[in-house]
């Protein structure tokens, strides 16, 4: 297989573009580095396309390896024919390769293998010849295979054994399997039936049936979980007559042959006993894998937007971890994320000591000049929100607001080794309060401490192949961290470990070196850290930031390899590095445009994409790309679900996007569902076309179900 050509066709890229990108990957360059600093080589491919290319490259290379293994295994059996070699060469998926290998795979004992052991293979071959005339008749010919010692007592037993051999060969034939698989995928139906006599969340699927081509990914995942929990019996159904006729048309080549009727029965047996059960398993696995990949795309997109939510900078935050019996844990965190104080209050049942709790909160607000209160959305969140909203009425000297923060994964962090290392003297609930506060101040820096699967912005993530989930989501986190960059003098080792070229060991070494030697003054000083060699430095340098260092460019996304280009650019237009620091480069883009971007890039010895990126970075040294995202909704009062009325317009934050809609926090304890059909006035294929996690939107209340605590939202008719 020509992998370069295949990738170019699949991704709609130029072969030369793919070849150069693959070369960069093979040289050990990371995806973030290639995406950001090798645009001239790749043709400005973004990190998403690069990751897709990398995944497909890995798959195709693994496929080529398996292709060679299979060829060698068949050759060892002295059965590798030119036809089989060609089929192996033409195979485009691992499934096709395994289908070709299937007849040659070492087999467990089967009816067919027993029949072969009895010497009945020649009889099977005779039947498959499908002669116009058999002389003697096939039933008579079968008598010559009677052998008491081999266990063949009659002609009918011989014919039955031959039939078993033929049935297995039919079921193992790669082309038959490919044709039947395509037919079932085209015309098959996935069904589900109730397996337990009890109500459940799967009640909608107790009598479910849907053609396979129309199946939605979230339904496949729901059916899979319902079956795993033994509430459902799920099966693939197919018109047997049609499938057997299609298979028979491939096997039976002479309908006038005396063995035709016998072959029709063999085809039916091959389909019922061997082929369909095997294909059903394969098809269901494929459906599940494809649904997982679809869910992974949604999960990745949600995670990306969540991580890139605008941080609330320069604010002192009170983190509030709600609870009942054990109380609500508080943690005051200053503008830099440093923990100033902690407390425990009991405004909720069973103690419900509201007055003392209020005094504690007001005292913390006054002492530390708290700006925002971040309330976790877990147990007792509704009651805590009502308490805080009422308490804020007593704050008259400053504008203090609150917001609800998803605490998904906070408990995971609190009980983690990292949480214990950061706050050895805190219990798990205190750590959780700190995490809730910090994820409002800097979502990215805090959420990287948590396994991505635990963050709670996906669908059915616990049902997916965890290795694949970890790999994909890790790539998302890596992409986000590198697009923002990190302050090397303040970043935790967990945050640093996501920087291109820096593994966990190197990240810990950076922190240890920083603690032992003080702040880094330049990017180049990173080379003094153990385990940071020239290659690692090349990959990571552009993503590390040093505010207030010796080199202003060290606080930008400009890579050190491009510093000479920047200096030449500044000199050409009579600017200094002080002008960069003081923000005096307003006219530079116009000057560059007037000089001619392409001509100037050539003069400076770089490409146009590099020059464009340099200009952008010089305009705003230390800029945070997240500042362009919408800020979280901050509230002073609270609503109850009972306050909601149809047609009421509310403002909310998108918390999660799934295949069928989006869940929106509108300021009550329960998120509202904005169904895909209610998102806009035009047809959309997926909610991600119009909404993303973190978006602040206006919508109307469509209906409220107080009994089930369900809120239906709509944006139809709204601009």
Secondary structure, DSSP 8 states (H G I E B T S, - for coil): --HHHHHHHHHT--HHHHHHHHHHHHTT--HHHHHHH-HHHHTS--HHHHHHHHHHHHHHHHHHHHHHHHHHHHHHTT---HHHHHHHHH--SHHHHHHHHHTTS-----HHHHHHHTT-HHHHHHHHT--S--SS-HHHHGGGG-BTTTTB-SHHHHHHHHHHHHHHHHHH-HHHHHHHHHHHHHH-EEEEEE-SSS--TTGGGTEEEEEGGG--HHHHHHHHHHHHTTSEEEEEE--HHHHHHHHHHHH---TTSTTHHHHHHHHHHIIIIIIHHHHHHHHHHHHHHHHHHHHHHHHHHHHHHHHTS---TT--EEEEE--STT-EEEEEE-TTS-EEEEEEE--STTT--HHHHHHHHHHHHHHHT--EEEEESSTTHHHHHHHHHHHGGG--SS--EEEEE--TTHHHHHTSHHHHHH-TTS-HHHHHHHHHHHHHH-HHHHHTTS-GGGS--SSSGGGS-HHHHHHHHHHHHHHHHHHH-EETTT--HHHHTTSTT--HHHHHHHHHHHHHH---SSSGGGGGSTT--HHHHHHHGGGEE-TTSS-GGGGSS--GGGHHHHHHHHHHTT--HHHHHHT--TTHHHHHHHH-HHHHHHHHTS-HHHHHHHHHHHHSTT--GGGGS-----BSS---GGG--TT-EEEEEEEEEETTEEEEE-SSSS-EEEEGGGS-SS--SSGGGT--TT-EEEEEEEEEETTTTEEEEE-TT--
